[in-house]
């Protein structure tokens, strides 16, 4: 069995902002992750990625916010997408894009 792509979506939120979400169901967990999902979620503003969630092989689950890399506790794909959306709203609010 091969990896199955579950989500591949780009949502344009404004002329200068978009969110891109890619999520796969894997055969086995990536090294560093305790689950069978691989993901890459990015929020791009003015051609700069300002927020990203991912789980690179060997690094495990984490998110990038304001130039910092922070641990992320993965629960399930639904919570991942909800957390990402909430962080987009928070970033927009904190940066005057509400």
Secondary structure, DSSP 8 states (H G I E B T S, - for coil): ---EEEEEEEEEEETTEEEEEEEEE-SS--TT-SSSEEEEEEEEETTEEEEEEE--TTT-SEEEETTEEEE-----HHHHHHHHHHHHHHHHHHTT--
